[in-house]
Amino acid sequence: MTLGSNRSRLIIGCLIGLVFLYLAGRKVDFSLMWEAFTKVNYWFVLLAIPVIFLSHFLRALRWRFLMDPIKRLDVASLFSALLIGYMANILMPAHLGEVLRAYVLGKKRGVSASSTFATIVIERIIDVFALLLLMVFAILLYPFPDWVNKAGYAMLVGTVGLFLFLILLKKHFAFFERFLSVLFRPLPKGLQEKLRRGIRSFVVGIVPLRRGWDYFVVAVLSVVIWACYGFILHLILYAFDFVSVYHLPWSTSLIMLVITTIGIVIPSSPGYVGTYHWLCQISLAMFGVPAGPALSFAILTHGVNFLPVLIVGLILAYYEGVEIFGEQEKSSSAKGGPE
């Protein structure tokens, strides 16, 4: 998988990012924006970086529980694949890094990429449900704009619909196979069989967790992961001293987490450039933070969340032999893997 194979999506994603960058920058007083940067306490920023990697490690640990019914893998392998996928999300639009994450784990650790991708879909369903629960809690503290509430309802309907579809697909796969046979009939025989194998492998990945206790562990890990995300935003608010200057309540980071994550859930520009900045800006505007300082906050928060992951992800991609910018993947053997 390469950037070159997704040029059209990349162009569209970049155009989306440019539109939202324009929306974020059109009313900015750049002198206030620069002044906010000059007052940043970077010790808080440095403290945020290990919290970011802790959240990713906890994600890899949670992913292991989702992968366990398919194949037992070590957390290091999952952490490596996860960061490579996140690195690709920074460079590619429309969450294409999730596909790469499944491909890397499948290619390097001997797991079906389609089954792995099914666990990633389930992981995202868990995340959206967690976001919606956060949203319900946040509404009790602060009234959201109408468009945020509508986005929440749309995500709820879409996520519940996807969850029910996966259950039906698993329970009645024989019926779906007959339907697919008719649908695939015009295609070449070889392509038909390849698609069927991929879909069968995907369905194999839709499995319950091994033990009842695992559901509790996954729930606790999900809470801690989202707490890390909120804590990162809180640290950057303190780095800019916005808490004291604009008398921000503790719930500011929670409200901002909900609103900015809506932009991340919806596929958009590579690295969420533009969409993230605009959503950060309008979140802080709800608490009286001017557009210039709010955009400074968005730029720094975006950088601290994505630049370390980009660097580490590129290093791990090189180690795993995954060519991101070339025309094909290197034919290197897997290094390490589950025992």
Phi, psi and omega in degrees: 000132182223163174297324183298331182281357182230039186297320182296316177297322180296317180296314179298316179299318179295322178296319177299315179299319180296321178299315182286330173296321176298315179299323181287328187259354190290333182244024186272134169272104188291340175291320176292325178297313180293322179299321178297320178297323183291343184258006184291133172268103189284353174295323176294324179295315179297324179293331181290330186297311177296331177294323178299312181288331174297317180297322179290322176297318178295326175297316179297321179295317178296322180298326179299321178295325178287329180276338186309316180295342180266307179197137179283121180235152178283151183296327181299317178296318179292320179297319179296312180297321181297314181291326175297318178295318179293322176300318179293327176298329178290327184264338184244152176275171167060031177058031180294342177297335178293324177294318178296322179301314178295320181295316181297313181294321179294318184287319188267340184238011174067034178245146176300126180296325180292317177296320178298319180296327177299320178293328178292321176298316179296320177302317180292326176297316177301317181296318181293319176298320177297318178298318181293324176294319175300319181297317178300316180294318183293325179299329178293336183263330185205132180286125179280155170300156185300323183293330178291317178299318179295321177297321178296316177297319180296318178294322179298311180298314181296319182289316178297319178298316179295318180298315179294322178298318179296321178296314179295321179298320180290316186282331185235045185293330179300320177295315180297324179296320178296320178296318180293326178301319177291317182296322184273356188305321181289347184278158175300150184303316181298318179292322177303312182294321179296317179295319179297317179299317180297318180291320177299317180295322177299315181295326177301328181284349178271087185224151175290161177292161187294317186231154177300325180298330182298327179296320178295317181297316179298320179295315180296315178300321179297318178298315182293322178300312181290329175296322176299316180299315179295322180295323178299313178298320180296319178298319181289326174300319177289327178300322178273354183062027180293331185300316180275323183294316184252009176053052184281137175284165181297336183285353182303313182295327178293313179298315181296321179299315181296312185291315182291328180291331175302319178292332179280325179296321181279123179302133182210231185282160175301130180067012180058026179295133180094300180297315180296316183296317180294318181292323174301315183297313182287333175295313181290330177298330178298338180251015174086014178276126181298160186299320182297301177301325179295321178291325174300315177301315182297317181296315182291318181295318177299315181297316184288333178282328190252326184296312178300321179294321178299314182295309181295321179297320178294321178296314180293325177296320177295317180297320181280353180078028180263117180272116183273319187259352182274190183271342180205165180284144176293143179269068178256155180280159180292140177251116181081195178135177183290152179261000000 
